[in-house]
């Protein structure tokens, strides 16, 4: 996770002219490809079948909402590799009142940085009136003493209350939710401390379909203060964070749920822990439509992983055969954020992976045969973000027109990047690629308001409808700064539906379920996935944008257990709870009125 120009062996103090030449060269390639593969007028027109363009603005209300959390960058003159990572953010309805609460992960003290007060992560309760209250102390989830990294949310004991797994450097913590507003540290009993590893992202999923959530943890590199080396030039202010090639990678860990509050490490037995990894983001989804959840991991300057589920507790390493291990030209790039979604409407999950500046963010389109094509250019994404460092990303339909868009959070890894590349900045704006229909994208960031494009050192990104008004809002954790809470204003001008899954035979969260919705002849397919983004946890509810379609004729849910629920005449512009085998069940989702 280092600046691409330096990573590739460019001499110290790279000339801006060389960087500009890279941009120009990529622009020429884009122009050549666009002539044959760019979105045509008819492609752009496909979006009209859903709805016309509606105005959407994202407004940052974190301060007025009462969020006072401040991420500590723990910056030191030693340039510890750990410092640059940032921390994640997660949505969790911990008290099950129908309102999404927020958990911000915090860093910690190091040998080179000793804060005046102990650092802690923070849980904020959604008050239902547009404000949040810090309930960390009462809940007992501060994770003091842990140099936190990411968060994963899942109900591992099927008791109806979501639990928290906080990843970190050297160890991780599992907080068990008691259902009364408090949590306890269940790490030792559960056996999921990931001791001695540098855990980044994690995700919950039921890989063996036994009705209980298992845990996958993505680990990074074997760095420590003892092997921290000098990188960059030996001039004042030029010391830089090192390249991951200086360190050996760690291994992915998979923990199987034993149904009694404990887990068994099956990393080696399952096959996912065999290859060396430099894991960042993870997404857990069914990529070959066989009904079993697979694993995709974005690795940093290392082949990305795709593990296909063998249905017997083991996984097949299909990374290279799938074509997503590397870029179209065979390069291993600085993989960080990752998500999966059906971007072209064919019913199969596609993959997007973010990379750093002077690299491309890659869109891999599913070929339905276990392989993927690098569609970065033909999708219209190309090199439109080549000077930005993509950290986290999330597929979401921000304007509810029925086509999945791409939201990307950016921020350079080097806080002194401008000393090496004058045309690149440390703080960078958010990015939105709007899906024009069938997987053709256009950059629309500038139309989403000044708060959306404010330069920041972005790290964690999580989407949720925190005000229950029918559109996707964003929580952002920013390195060394106050976080952002970007409220979506306008997305609900189009029709919508949100679905909360309640498993019975399947795991209670319904992770692994496949949903097909038909509205006025338009079909959408979605999955309930684990992981996603970069070290962050998303709203568990499944979002469907409907555009101006006013009637849902079918909502078909295929649960991990094999149970299929077919619901007809489903209401629109509502959040519904669907219980496996029982259909829509009563549950309150209080709506917050925007000021």
TORPANU-937021 format. One record per atom (N, C-alpha, C): x, y, z; residue in one letter. Coordinates in steps of 0.2 Angstrom, whole numbers, plus 5000, padded with zeros to 4 digits. Example, Ala and Ser with C-alpha at 12.3 -4.5 7.8 and 13.67 -1.06 7.14 Angstrom:
<palos>
506649725039A
506249785039A
506649845039A
506449895035S
506849955036S
506450005039S
</palos>
This chain:
<palos>
500449945000X
500050005000X
500450065000X
500750084994X
501250134994X
501150164987X
501450224986X
501350264980X
501550224974X
501150224969X
501350174963X
501950194960X
502150254959X
502750274955X
503350244959X
503350254966X
503950234970X
503950164970X
503350134970X
503250054970X
503650024964X
503550054959X
503850024953X
504550034951X
504950064956X
505650074956X
505850134952X
505350184952X
505550244949X
506050284954X
506550314951X
507050344955X
506750394960X
507150404966X
506950444971X
506850514968X
506350554970X
506250624968X
505950624961X
505550574959X
505250564952X
505050634950X
505250644943X
505050714940X
504250714938X
503950774939X
503250774938X
503150764930X
503650774926X
503550764919X
503350694918X
503750654921X
503650574920X
502950554922X
502750584928X
502050564930X
501550594925X
501650654922X
501150674917X
501150634911X
501750614910X
501850564904X
501450504905X
501450474911X
501050414912X
500250434911X
500050494914X
499350514913X
499150514905X
499650554902X
499450564895X
499450494891X
499950454893X
499950384889X
499250354890X
499050354897X
498450314898X
497850344895X
497850414894X
497350454890X
497350434883X
497950424880X
497950394873X
497550334872X
497750284877X
497450214877X
496750224878X
496550264882X
495750274884X
495450294877X
495750344874X
495450374868X
495350314862X
495950274862X
495950224857X
495350174858X
495350154865X
494850104867X
494150124866X
494050194868X
493350224868X
493050224861X
493550224856X
493250234849X
492850164848X
493150114851X
492850044849X
492350014855X
492550034861X
492150004866X
491750054871X
491850114870X
491550164874X
490750164874X
490450194879X
489650194879X
489450234873X
488950204870X
488650234864X
488050274866X
487750314862X
487150354864X
486550304866X
486550244863X
486050194865X
486150164872X
486850154873X
486950134880X
486750184885X
486950244884X
486750294889X
485950304889X
485650284884X
484850284884X
484550234888X
484950184890X
484650124893X
484450144900X
484750194903X
484550224910X
483850254910X
483650274904X
483050314903X
482450264905X
482550194904X
482050144905X
481850144912X
482250174917X
482150174924X
481850234926X
482150294924X
481950354926X
482350414923X
482150474923X
482550524921X
483050544927X
483550584925X
483950604930X
483650644936X
483750634942X
483450674948X
484050704951X
483950764954X
484550794958X
484650764965X
485250744966X
485450714973X
486050754975X
486050774982X
486550804985X
486750764991X
487350754993X
487550724999X
487850785004X
487550795010X
487650845014X
487950815021X
488550835023X
488850815029X
488550845035X
488250805039X
487850825045X
488250795051X
488850775051X
489150735057X
489150785063X
489350845062X
489450895067X
488750905070X
488250925066X
487550935069X
487250875072X
487450815070X
487150755073X
487450735079X
488050775082X
488250765088X
488850715088X
489150695082X
489750655082X
490350685083X
490650675089X
491350705091X
491950665090X
491850605087X
492450565086X
492950595082X
493650585084X
494150605080X
494650555079X
494750535073X
495250475071X
495950505073X
496350465076X
497050485078X
497550455073X
497850495069X
498350465064X
498950435067X
499050445073X
499650415077X
500350435073X
500350485069X
500950505065X
501550515069X
502150495067X
502750495070X
503350505065X
503850535067X
504450535062X
504750475061X
504550415064X
504750355062X
504450325056X
503850355054X
503450325048X
503350255049X
503050235054X
502850165055X
502350155050X
502450095047X
501950075041X
501250075044X
501150055050X
500450055053X
500050115053X
500450175053X
500150235054X
499650255048X
499850235042X
499550265036X
498850225034X
498750165037X
498150125036X
497450165037X
497450205042X
496750225044X
496350175047X
495750185048X
495350145052X
494650145048X
494250085050X
493650075046X
493050105051X
492450095048X
491850115051X
491250065049X
490850055054X
490250005053X
489650025055X
489050005052X
488350015054X
488149955057X
487749965063X
487549915067X
486949935071X
486349895070X
485749915074X
485849875080X
486249895085X
486449855091X
485849835095X
485349885096X
484849875100X
484149855097X
484249845090X
483649825086X
483049865087X
483149935087X
482549975087X
482350005080X
482649975075X
482549985068X
482950045065X
483350075069X
483850125067X
484550105067X
484950125062X
485650105061X
486050145065X
486450115070X
486950155074X
487650145071X
488150185073X
488750195070X
489350175074X
489850135072X
490450115076X
491050135072X
491450185075X
492050205072X
492650175075X
493050145071X
493650105074X
494250155075X
494550155080X
495150195082X
495750165082X
496350195081X
496950175081X
497250165088X
497850165090X
498150155097X
498850185097X
499050175103X
499750205105X
500250155101X
500850185100X
501350145097X
502050155101X
502550125099X
503250135102X
503450205101X
503250235095X
503450305093X
502950355095X
502350335097X
501750385098X
501350365104X
501450415109X
501050405116X
500550455117X
499950445115X
499450505116X
499350515123X
499050575125X
498950605132X
498450555135X
497950535131X
497350495134X
497350435130X
497150385133X
497050315130X
496550325124X
496750295118X
496250305112X
495750245113X
495150255110X
494650205110X
494250215104X
493950165102X
493450165096X
492750185100X
492250205095X
491650235098X
491050205095X
490550195099X
489850175096X
489450235098X
489050255092X
488550305093X
487850275092X
487450295096X
486750275096X
486350325092X
485950295087X
485450335083X
484850355087X
484750415088X
484250445093X
483550445089X
483550435083X
482950445079X
482650515077X
483150565079X
482950635077X
483450665073X
483950625070X
484450665067X
485050675071X
485050645077X
485650655081X
485850585084X
486550585086X
486850525089X
487150535096X
487150485100X
487450495106X
487950435107X
488550465110X
489050415111X
488950365117X
488850305116X
488650255121X
489250205122X
489850225120X
490350175120X
490550145127X
490550195132X
490650165139X
490150125142X
489550135141X
488950095143X
488950025139X
489150035133X
489149975129X
489749925130X
490249955132X
490849915133X
491249895127X
491249935122X
491549915116X
492149965113X
492449995118X
492950045116X
493650015114X
493749955115X
494349925112X
494949965114X
495049985120X
495650025122X
496249975122X
496750005120X
497349965120X
497449925114X
496949925109X
497049895103X
497149945098X
497649935093X
497749975087X
497249945082X
496649975082X
496149955078X
496249965071X
495849925067X
495949925060X
495249925057X
494849875057X
494249865054X
493649835059X
493049835056X
492549805060X
492049765055X
491849705058X
491349665054X
490749655059X
490149655056X
489549645061X
489149585058X
488949545063X
488649485062X
488349455068X
487749415068X
487449385073X
487749315074X
488249305077X
488649245077X
488249185081X
487849205086X
487549155090X
486749155088X
486549185083X
485849185081X
485349205087X
485549255091X
485049275096X
484649335094X
484749355088X
484349415086X
484649485087X
485249485090X
485649545091X
486349535088X
486549585084X
487149585080X
487749595085X
488249555083X
488949565087X
489449605083X
489949625086X
490549665083X
491149625083X
491449615078X
492149595077X
492649655075X
493049675080X
493549725078X
494249705077X
494449715071X
495149685069X
495649735071X
496249715072X
496749755074X
497449725073X
497949765074X
498649745074X
498849705080X
499049645079X
499349605084X
498749555087X
498149585087X
497549545089X
496949575087X
496349535088X
495749565086X
495249545092X
494649585092X
494249575098X
493549555095X
493149505098X
492449485097X
492049515103X
491649555101X
491149585106X
490449555105X
490249515111X
489549485111X
489049535113X
488549535109X
487949585111X
487449545115X
487349575121X
486949545126X
486149565125X
486049615121X
485349635119X
485049685124X
485449705129X
485249755133X
485649825133X
485949825127X
486349885126X
487049885128X
487249825131X
487949805133X
488249745129X
488949745129X
489249695125X
489849665130X
490049605129X
490649585133X
491149555128X
491749555130X
492349525126X
492249455126X
492149425121X
492049345120X
492649315116X
493149355115X
493749335111X
494049275113X
494249265119X
494549215122X
494149145122X
493549155124X
493149095123X
493049075116X
492849115112X
492749105105X
493349075101X
493949095103X
494549075100X
494649115093X
494549175093X
494549215086X
495049275087X
495549275091X
495949325093X
496349345087X
496549295082X
496949305077X
497649335080X
497849305085X
498449325089X
499049335084X
499449385085X
500049395082X
500049415075X
499449425072X
499349445065X
499149515064X
499149545058X
498949615057X
498349605053X
497749605056X
497149595053X
496849665050X
496549665044X
496349725041X
495549715041X
495349685035X
494549675034X
494349605037X
493749605038X
493449535040X
492749535038X
492449475038X
491749465035X
491449405038X
490849405039X
490449355042X
490049315036X
490049255036X
489649215031X
489549145033X
489049105030X
488949035032X
489248995026X
489848985026X
490148945020X
489948875019X
489748845025X
489548775024X
488748765025X
488348815025X
487648815025X
487348775031X
487648785037X
487448745043X
486948795047X
486848855045X
486448895049X
486748945054X
487448945054X
487848985058X
488349015055X
488449085057X
488949125053X
489649105055X
490049095050X
490749085051X
491149155050X
491749155051X
492149215051X
492749215047X
492849255042X
493449255038X
493849325040X
494549315041X
494949375043X
495449385038X
495549445035X
496049455030X
496649485034X
497249455033X
497849475037X
498349505031X
498749555034X
499149595029X
499949565029X
500349605032X
501049585031X
501449585038X
502049555038X
502349545044X
502849605046X
502549655048X
502849715049X
502849725057X
503349755060X
503349775067X
503849835068X
503849865073X
504249925075X
505049895074X
505149835076X
505849805076X
506149805068X
505649795064X
505949785057X
505749845052X
505549895056X
505349965052X
505949995049X
505950005043X
506550025039X
506450095036X
507050125034X
506950195031X
506850185024X
506250225022X
506150225015X
506050295013X
506150315006X
506150375004X
506850415004X
506950475003X
507550505003X
507750525009X
508450535010X
508750555017X
508850625017X
508250665016X
508250735017X
507650755021X
507650815025X
507150825030X
506450825026X
506050795029X
505350795027X
505150735021X
505750705019X
505650665013X
505550585015X
505650575022X
505550505024X
504850485022X
504750425019X
504150395017X
503950335020X
503250315020X
503050245022X
503350195017X
503550135019X
503850085015X
503350055010X
503650015006X
503249975001X
503149905004X
502549875003X
502449805005X
502949755003X
503249764997X
503749714995X
504349705000X
504349755004X
504949745009X
504749695015X
504149675015X
503949625020X
503549565018X
503649515021X
503249455019X
502549455021X
502149425017X
501449425018X
501149375023X
500549385026X
500349345031X
499849295028X
499349265032X
498949215029X
498149235031X
497749215026X
497049225028X
496849175033X
496349195037X
496149145042X
495349135042X
495149075042X
494449055042X
494249025048X
493749045052X
493549015058X
492848985057X
492748925059X
492148895058X
491748895065X
491148915064X
490648915070X
490448855073X
490648835079X
490448775082X
489748775085X
489348825085X
488648825087X
488648835095X
489248845098X
489148845106X
489548905108X
489648955104X
490049015106X
490749005105X
491048955102X
491748945100X
491748935093X
492448945091X
492548935083X
493248895083X
493248855077X
493848815075X
494248845069X
494848855070X
495248885065X
495348825059X
495048835053X
495048785048X
495348815042X
495848865043X
496148905038X
496548855033X
496948815036X
497348765032X
496848715029X
496448685033X
496048625031X
495548655025X
495348715025X
494848735020X
495248755014X
495848775014X
496248795008X
496348865008X
495948905011X
496048975010X
496649005014X
496948975019X
497548995022X
498148975019X
498148935014X
498748905011X
499248955008X
498948995003X
499349044999X
499549105004X
500149135003X
500349195006X
499949255004X
499749295008X
499249345006X
499549415009X
499249465006X
499349535008X
498649575008X
498249545012X
497549555012X
497349625014X
496849655010X
496549715012X
495849705012X
495449725007X
494749715007X
494449645006X
493849625008X
493649555007X
492849565005X
492649525000X
491949524999X
491749444999X
491149425002X
490949355002X
490249354998X
490249324993X
489749324988X
489749254984X
489149244981X
489149184976X
489249204969X
489849184967X
490149214960X
489949164955X
489849104956X
489649054950X
488949034951X
488549064955X
487749054955X
487648974957X
488048944961X
487848874963X
487548874970X
487348934973X
487048934979X
487548934985X
488148934984X
488648934990X
489048994989X
489249024995X
489549084995X
490349074994X
490649114990X
491349114988X
491749174992X
492349174991X
492749224994X
493149264989X
493149324989X
493649364985X
493949414989X
494649424988X
495049464992X
495449504988X
495549574990X
495949624986X
496649624990X
497149604987X
497849594990X
498249654987X
498649684992X
499149734990X
499749714987X
499849734980X
500449724976X
500549644976X
499949604976X
500049534976X
499449514973X
499449444970X
498849424966X
498249424971X
497649454968X
497049454971X
496749374972X
496349364977X
496149294978X
495449284976X
495249234973X
494549204972X
494549134974X
494249124979X
494149054982X
493449034980X
493348974976X
492648954975X
492448894980X
491848894982X
491648854987X
491548784984X
491848734987X
491748664985X
491248624988X
490848654992X
490248624995X
490348575001X
491048565002X
491248515007X
491648535012X
491648605013X
492048635018X
492748655016X
492848645009X
493548665006X
493348715001X
493848754999X
493848804993X
494348784988X
494148804982X
494648794976X
494948864975X
495548864974X
495948934972X
495848944965X
495448984963X
495249004956X
495549074954X
496049094958X
496249164957X
496549174950X
496949134948X
497249144941X
496849124936X
496549074937X
496049044931X
495449094930X
495249134935X
494749174934X
494849244931X
495549254930X
495749324927X
495649384932X
495549374938X
495449434942X
496049434947X
496549394946X
497149394951X
497549454949X
497549484943X
497949534941X
497549584936X
497849634934X
497549684929X
497549654922X
497249684918X
497149654911X
497849644908X
498349694910X
499049684907X
499449644912X
499149604916X
499549564920X
499949584926X
499749644929X
500049674934X
499749664941X
500049654946X
499849654953X
499849724956X
499249754957X
499149824959X
499049824966X
498949884969X
498849904976X
498149894978X
497849824978X
497149814979X
497049834986X
496449874987X
496249894994X
495549884995X
495049924992X
494349914993X
494049864988X
493549834990X
493249784985X
492449774987X
492149764982X
491349744983X
491149704976X
490549674977X
490249634972X
489549654971X
489349654964X
488649674963X
488549654955X
487949654954X
487749644947X
487649704943X
488149734940X
488149794937X
487849804930X
487749744927X
487549744920X
486849714919X
486549684925X
485849664924X
485849594922X
486349554922X
486349484919X
486249434925X
486149454931X
486049404936X
486649374940X
487249404937X
487949374940X
488349434943X
488649414949X
489049464953X
489749484949X
489749544948X
490449574946X
490849604951X
491449614950X
491849644955X
492249704954X
492349744959X
492649814958X
493249814963X
493849834961X
494349834966X
494749904965X
494849944971X
495150004970X
495949994971X
496250044968X
497050044968X
497250114969X
497950124970X
498250194971X
498350234965X
498550294966X
498650334960X
499150304955X
499050324949X
499450294943X
499350224942X
498750194945X
498550134943X
497750144942X
497450094939X
496750094937X
496350064942X
495750084944X
495250044948X
494949994943X
494949934945X
494749884940X
494049854941X
493649854936X
493049824936X
493049754932X
492949704935X
492949634933X
492249614932X
492049594925X
491349574923X
491349504923X
490849474926X
490749404927X
490549374920X
490949314918X
490849284911X
490349224912X
490149214918X
489649154919X
489949084919X
490649084918X
490949014917X
491549014922X
491549054928X
492149054932X
492649104931X
492549134925X
493049184923X
492749254923X
493249304923X
493049374923X
493449414918X
493149464915X
493449504910X
493649574913X
494249604912X
494349664915X
494049714910X
493449744913X
493049794909X
493149864910X
493749874913X
493849944916X
493749994910X
494049984904X
493950034899X
493250034896X
493049974894X
492449974890X
491849994894X
491849994901X
491350014905X
491350094905X
491850124903X
491850204903X
492250224909X
492450184914X
492850204920X
493550224918X
493850184914X
494550194911X
495050224916X
495350284914X
495850314919X
495550384922X
494950384923X
494650444925X
494850464932X
495150414936X
495350424943X
496050414944X
496450424938X
497150394938X
497650434943X
497450494945X
497850534950X
497550524957X
497050484958X
496750474964X
496950404967X
497050404974X
497150344977X
496550314980X
496250264976X
495650234979X
495750184985X
495450204990X
495550164996X
494950114997X
494350144999X
493750105000X
493250114994X
492750074993X
492250074988X
491650034990X
491050064988X
490450024989X
489950034983X
489749974981X
489149974976X
488549994979X
488250044976X
487550064979X
487150104973X
486550104974X
486150144969X
485950204972X
486350254972X
486250314975X
485650354973X
485350344967X
484850384965X
484250334964X
484250274966X
483650224966X
483350224959X
483750214954X
483450214947X
483450134945X
483750094949X
483750024947X
484449994945X
484950044944X
485650024942X
486150034947X
486549984948X
487049994954X
487650044952X
487750094956X
488250144955X
488850124959X
489450154958X
490050144961X
490250204965X
490250204972X
490550254976X
491250234979X
491750284978X
492450264979X
492650324984X
492950304989X
493350344994X
494050344993X
494350404993X
495050414991X
495450454996X
496150444995X
496550475000X
497250444999X
497750484997X
498450454996X
498750425003X
499150385002X
499450345008X
500050385011X
500350425007X
500950465009X
500650535011X
500850555017X
500650625019X
501050675016X
501650655013X
502050705010X
502150685002X
501650665000X
501650634993X
501850694988X
501650754989X
501750814985X
502550824984X
502950804989X
503650804988X
503850764982X
503550704981X
503750664976X
503350664969X
502750684970X
502350694964X
501850764965X
502150814962X
501750884963X
501050884961X
500850844956X
500150844953X
499750794957X
499950764963X
499550724967X
499450754974X
498950754977X
498850784983X
498650724989X
498850734995X
498650695000X
497950685001X
497550745002X
496850735003X
496550744996X
496050694995X
495650694989X
494950684989X
494550704984X
493850704985X
493550634984X
492950624986X
492550564984X
492450554977X
492250494975X
492150484968X
491450444967X
491050464962X
490450424961X
490450414953X
490350354951X
490250334944X
489550304944X
489150344940X
488450334939X
488350274934X
487950224935X
487850174930X
487350194925X
487550204919X
487050224914X
486650174911X
486650114914X
486350054912X
486750004909X
486649944911X
487049884908X
487749894909X
487949924915X
488749924916X
489149974913X
488850024910X
489150084907X
489150144912X
489750174913X
489750214919X
489950284917X
489750334920X
489950404919X
490150434926X
490650474926X
490850514933X
490450574934X
490050574940X
489650624941X
489750654948X
490350644951X
490550674957X
490350744958X
490550784953X
490450854954X
489750884955X
489250834953X
488550854953X
488250844960X
488650814965X
488350784971X
488450834977X
488650894976X
488750944981X
489450954984X
489551004987X
490251024989X
490550974995X
490050954999X
490250905004X
490550835001X
490250824996X
490450754993X
491150764990X
491350814987X
491950824984X
492550864988X
492350864994X
492850904999X
493450855000X
494050884998X
494650834999X
494750815006X
494850745007X
494950715013X
495450655012X
495750635018X
496150575018X
495750515020X
495350495015X
494850445016X
495150375018X
494750345022X
494950275024X
494350225024X
493950225029X
493350185030X
492750215026X
492350175023X
491750195020X
491250135021X
490650165023X
490050115024X
489450155022X
488950115019X
488350145017X
487750115021X
487250155022X
486650135026X
486150195025X
485550175026X
484950225026X
484850235034X
485250285036X
485250295044X
484550325046X
484250365041X
483650405043X
483050365040X
483150305037X
482550265035X
482050305030X
482350345026X
481950385021X
482050355014X
482350295013X
482350265007X
482950275002X
483450305004X
484050315000X
484750305004X
485250285001X
485850265004X
486250325006X
486450335013X
486850385016X
487550355017X
488050395019X
488750365019X
489050385026X
489450345029X
489850355035X
490550345032X
490950395034X
491650395032X
492150405038X
492650365038X
493150375043X
493750405040X
494050465042X
494550505039X
495150505043X
495750485040X
496350485044X
496550555047X
496650545054X
496850605057X
496350665057X
495650645057X
495150705056X
494550675059X
494050725060X
493350705061X
493050665056X
492550625057X
492250585052X
491750625048X
491450595043X
490950625039X
490350575039X
489750615040X
489150575039X
488750615034X
488750585028X
488450615022X
487750585021X
487250635022X
486550615021X
486350625014X
486050575011X
485850575004X
485150615004X
485150675000X
484550715000X
484350714992X
483850674991X
483550674984X
483450604981X
483850564984X
483850494981X
483150464981X
482750474986X
482150444987X
481550474982X
481750524978X
481350544973X
481050494968X
481550444967X
481350384964X
481050334969X
480650284966X
480350234971X
480850184973X
480750144978X
481250104982X
480950054986X
481350004988X
481149954993X
481749934997X
481749925003X
482249895007X
482049835011X
482449785011X
482249715014X
482749695019X
482449685025X
482849655031X
482749585031X
483249545030X
483149475031X
483149445038X
482749395039X
482749365046X
482749285045X
483349255045X
483349185044X
483049145050X
482849085048X
482549035053X
482948975052X
482848935047X
483348875046X
484048905044X
484048955040X
484748985038X
484949035044X
485549055044X
485849105049X
485349165049X
485349185055X
484749235056X
484849305052X
485449315050X
485649375046X
485449365039X
485349305037X
485149285030X
485749295025X
486349305028X
486949315023X
487049255019X
487049265012X
487049215007X
486449205004X
485949235006X
485249235002X
485349274995X
484949244991X
484949274984X
484249304983X
484149364981X
483549404980X
483449424973X
482849404970X
482649434963X
482049474964X
482049534961X
481449574961X
481249594954X
480549584953X
480349604946X
479849664947X
479949714944X
479449774944X
479349804937X
478749804935X
478549824929X
478949794923X
479149724924X
479449694919X
480249704920X
480449744924X
481249754925X
481449714931X
481949674930X
482249624935X
482849644937X
482949634944X
483549654948X
483749594952X
484349574952X
484549514956X
485149544961X
485049534968X
485549554973X
485649494978X
486149494981X
486349454986X
486449484993X
486349444998X
486549465005X
487349445006X
487749495006X
488449475006X
488849485013X
489449465014X
489849475019X
490449525017X
490749555022X
491349595021X
491149655017X
491449675011X
491349735007X
491749795009X
491949835004X
492249905006X
492949885008X
493149925013X
493849925016X
493749925023X
493849875027X
493849875034X
493249905037X
492649895034X
492049925036X
491449885035X
490949895039X
490349855039X
489649895036X
489249865032X
488749895029X
488049885032X
487549925030X
486849915032X
486649845030X
486449805034X
486249735032X
485649725027X
485249785027X
484649785023X
484849785015X
484449755011X
484549745004X
484149805001X
484449844997X
484149904994X
483949884986X
483349904985X
483149904978X
482949974975X
483250004970X
482950064967X
482550044962X
481950074961X
481450054957X
481350114951X
481650164951X
481550224947X
480850244947X
480450244942X
479750274942X
479250214942X
479550154942X
479150094942X
478750084949X
478050074948X
477650084954X
477350024956X
477549964953X
477249904955X
477749844955X
477849814961X
478249754962X
477849694961X
477949654956X
477549594954X
477849534958X
478449534959X
478749474962X
479449494966X
479449464972X
480149464976X
480249394978X
480749364975X
480949294976X
481549294980X
481549264986X
482149254990X
482349184991X
482949164989X
483149094990X
483649094995X
483449065001X
483849065007X
484449015007X
484949025011X
485548975011X
485248905012X
484748895016X
484448835018X
484148795012X
484048835006X
483648805001X
482948825001X
482648855006X
481948885006X
481948935001X
481348934998X
481248994993X
480549024995X
480549094996X
479949124997X
479849174991X
479249164989X
478949204983X
478449254986X
478549314986X
478149364988X
477849404982X
477249414982X
476949454976X
476549514979X
476449564975X
476149634977X
476449664983X
477149664982X
477549694988X
477449764988X
477349794994X
477249874994X
477949904992X
477849964989X
478450004987X
478550064992X
479150094992X
479350144996X
479250135004X
479450075005X
479450045012X
480050005014X
480250005020X
480749955023X
480349895026X
480449835023X
480049775026X
480549725029X
480249685033X
480649635036X
480349565034X
480749525031X
480549455028X
480849405032X
480449365035X
480649305039X
480649245035X
481149205035X
481249145031X
480649095032X
480249085027X
479649035027X
479049065029X
479049135032X
478449165034X
478249225030X
478749255026X
478549315022X
478649375026X
478249425024X
478349495028X
478049485035X
478449505040X
478349505047X
478349575049X
477949595055X
477949665057X
478649685060X
478849745059X
479449765062X
479449845061X
479649885066X
479649955065X
480249985063X
480250025058X
480850065055X
480650135056X
480750165061X
480550245062X
480950285057X
480550325054X
480850375049X
481050435052X
481650465050X
481850525053X
481750585047X
481450635049X
481250685044X
481850735044X
482050745038X
482650795036X
482450865038X
482850905041X
482750975042X
482651015036X
</palos>
